[in-house]
């Protein structure tokens, strides 16, 4: 069996473009809010940012805002839809801002706490761990079109941090982040690039 080439492995984490709810700071889990005009422009700009990069696999959330971003970026052909990279199910907190949620749940954080009537923190962590486990040992460049909290969870688990630490990592719409390995060593996973956005909101 050929030796795994860690130096040839990069995981591109690509957050979908702007939506009306992301602009308003509303938690958008399973509600299929479409991209704004600005979000579509961002997705096209993403295509220019990613042009010339050859991906061995493209993975997308089944939610429309991620799929549309993938399409406008020019990478929808052959993309694999994976429900495991959908955004967290916020349950009773869906569509609400952090300030609104904290009126009834002081200090609540989507990267640390449960979502009543939605996905528990343990379920969210387990899902992120499944995705990262599938990515480990996969050689080549992989693009994942997904969502703010889920992508932060993947980055944290890639570098063996607790998912709650993702609260300290801002991730803008239409941003590109890259996971890889330091000095091509599989035992040294790193976040090689974080929150690079071709068009700022």
Phi and psi in degrees as a GROMACS rama.xvg file:
@    title "Ramachandran Plot"
@    xaxis  label "Phi"
@    yaxis  label "Psi"
@TYPE xy
-62.7901  147.499  UNK-2
-69.8216  138.652  UNK-3
-64.8654  129.365  UNK-4
-101.717  93.501  UNK-5
-63.5289  -31.4501  UNK-6
-64.7777  -23.1849  UNK-7
-91.8125  4.62049  UNK-8
-106.822  124.369  UNK-9
-141.89  135.615  UNK-10
-111.771  113.389  UNK-11
-90.2499  119.457  UNK-12
-99.168  116.861  UNK-13
-122.224  113.648  UNK-14
-82.1589  143.508  UNK-15
-61.4148  162.621  UNK-16
-70.5039  175.63  UNK-17
-59.7255  141.214  UNK-18
-123.062  169.766  UNK-19
-60.993  -37.7098  UNK-20
-73.9706  -36.7963  UNK-21
-65.8029  -34.8338  UNK-22
-64.9418  -34.7551  UNK-23
-89.9372  -2.4446  UNK-24
75.0113  24.5659  UNK-25
-89.6854  137.759  UNK-26
-68.7968  117.823  UNK-27
-115.68  98.9392  UNK-28
-94.6614  -92.1708  UNK-29
-96.5252  -3.26266  UNK-30
-71.025  130.529  UNK-31
-88.7284  75.5164  UNK-32
-81.1728  126.958  UNK-33
-75.2801  165.305  UNK-34
-66.6196  146.228  UNK-35
-76.2318  174.414  UNK-36
-58.1736  -42.8219  UNK-37
-60.8507  -41.0535  UNK-38
-62.3587  -38.1187  UNK-39
-67.7777  -39.2574  UNK-40
-62.4718  -40.1223  UNK-41
-62.2191  -41.4427  UNK-42
-64.0905  -39.8121  UNK-43
-63.456  -41.5425  UNK-44
-63.1636  -34.8775  UNK-45
-59.5376  -40.8526  UNK-46
-58.2284  -38.7533  UNK-47
-69.0545  -38.6376  UNK-48
-63.4047  -36.8352  UNK-49
-94.1935  -3.90596  UNK-50
-59.0183  135.769  UNK-51
89.4024  -8.10419  UNK-52
-91.5179  127.686  UNK-53
-95.0688  121.091  UNK-54
-104.496  133.143  UNK-55
-76.8644  -23.2818  UNK-56
-154.661  142.945  UNK-57
-121.9  126.556  UNK-58
-119.032  136.955  UNK-59
-134.517  145.922  UNK-60
-63.2851  149.206  UNK-61
-74.6548  -7.22195  UNK-62
-76.5584  141.66  UNK-63
-56.7277  -37.1984  UNK-64
-66.4353  -33.1662  UNK-65
-76.8245  -41.5379  UNK-66
-64.2443  -40.0473  UNK-67
-66.8138  -38.4448  UNK-68
-62.221  -44.351  UNK-69
-60.0134  -43.6682  UNK-70
-63.559  -49.4237  UNK-71
-69.262  -23.888  UNK-72
-79.7947  -5.671  UNK-73
83.3865  21.0341  UNK-74
-121.139  14.8265  UNK-75
-73.355  -26.7307  UNK-76
-64.7708  118.074  UNK-77
82.5923  2.49714  UNK-78
-66.1758  142.641  UNK-79
-100.275  126.528  UNK-80
-84.2137  128.134  UNK-81
-130.675  110.307  UNK-82
-58.328  -22.3556  UNK-83
-68.7143  -16.3034  UNK-84
-104.299  16.1519  UNK-85
-69.8088  162.144  UNK-86
-69.4682  162.212  UNK-87
-59.5277  144.705  UNK-88
-83.5807  108.182  UNK-89
-83.831  -5.26428  UNK-90
56.9356  -123.403  UNK-91
-65.6934  -15.1353  UNK-92
-95.0231  2.11182  UNK-93
-59.6765  131.822  UNK-94
80.881  3.34255  UNK-95
-107.235  149.873  UNK-96
-80.008  164.187  UNK-97
-61.3847  -40.7259  UNK-98
-61.2105  -40.8175  UNK-99
-65.4574  -43.6149  UNK-100
-63.1119  -41.0582  UNK-101
-73.2154  -9.10678  UNK-102
-64.1132  -41.4286  UNK-103
-99.8351  -16.1089  UNK-104
-135.543  76.1829  UNK-105
-54.3537  132.828  UNK-106
80.9552  1.32994  UNK-107
-59.7888  142.008  UNK-108
-140.13  129.378  UNK-109
-64.6745  -20.7359  UNK-110
-91.8729  4.77713  UNK-111
-138.203  -27.2955  UNK-112
-116.64  165.933  UNK-113
-72.4903  158.259  UNK-114
-113.617  107.622  UNK-115
-53.2607  133.404  UNK-116
65.2431  9.92526  UNK-117
-128.643  -144.48  UNK-118
-87.237  127.6  UNK-119
-71.3954  163.972  UNK-120
-60.9644  -40.8087  UNK-121
-63.9002  -40.7179  UNK-122
-65.6576  -40.8208  UNK-123
-62.902  -45.0572  UNK-124
-62.1155  -43.7728  UNK-125
-62.6373  -38.7744  UNK-126
-66.693  -44.5817  UNK-127
-61.479  -41.3172  UNK-128
-62.9301  -36.0704  UNK-129
-61.8542  -44.5829  UNK-130
-64.6669  -46.3463  UNK-131
-64.6728  -39.6434  UNK-132
-60.3814  -37.7869  UNK-133
-71.0083  -28.0596  UNK-134
-81.1178  -29.7243  UNK-135
-64.8654  132.249  UNK-136
85.4974  -1.20976  UNK-137
-89.3846  118.142  UNK-138
-88.2099  143.932  UNK-139
110.285  -173.48  UNK-140
-99.375  127.883  UNK-141
-119.637  133.186  UNK-142
-107.622  132.039  UNK-143
-121.909  115.484  UNK-144
-95.193  112.065  UNK-145
-150.356  -142.488  UNK-146
-133.83  162.921  UNK-147
-54.8903  -54.5615  UNK-148
-74.346  -38.6903  UNK-149
-64.6241  -42.6104  UNK-150
-66.0838  -37.1937  UNK-151
-64.744  -38.0468  UNK-152
-62.5067  -42.5837  UNK-153
-62.869  -42.1226  UNK-154
-62.9769  -42.4841  UNK-155
-62.6731  -45.3196  UNK-156
-71.1045  -30.2808  UNK-157
-58.8075  -39.0305  UNK-158
-101.666  19.0492  UNK-159
63.7706  33.5693  UNK-160
-100.775  159.195  UNK-161
-68.8516  144.276  UNK-162
-60.3144  -31.9312  UNK-163
-57.7719  -24.433  UNK-164
-67.2129  -16.8588  UNK-165
-62.719  -16.4029  UNK-166
-60.829  -22.3259  UNK-167
-91.8133  3.49486  UNK-168
-117.313  102.51  UNK-169
-68.5409  142.046  UNK-170
-140.146  110.05  UNK-171
-84.1957  158.032  UNK-172
-57.7085  144.385  UNK-173
62.0481  25.9378  UNK-174
-90.379  158.186  UNK-175
-119.392  130.172  UNK-176
-129.05  155.158  UNK-177
-133.459  129.929  UNK-178
-103.367  146.187  UNK-179
-163.911  -149.399  UNK-180
-133.401  138.62  UNK-181
-73.4121  129.627  UNK-182
53.8352  29.0229  UNK-183
66.7024  22.5231  UNK-184
-104.156  119.082  UNK-185
-61.4641  -22.5924  UNK-186
-81.6001  -1.64749  UNK-187
-126.636  70.524  UNK-188
-68.594  141.929  UNK-189
-138.49  160.549  UNK-190
-94.6368  105.121  UNK-191
-82.74  -25.4131  UNK-192
-150.68  141.089  UNK-193
-136.861  129.07  UNK-194
58.9622  41.3634  UNK-195
-84.3973  120.249  UNK-196
-116.078  127.691  UNK-197
-69.6616  -28.4662  UNK-198
-136.112  116.234  UNK-199
-76.9472  144.962  UNK-200
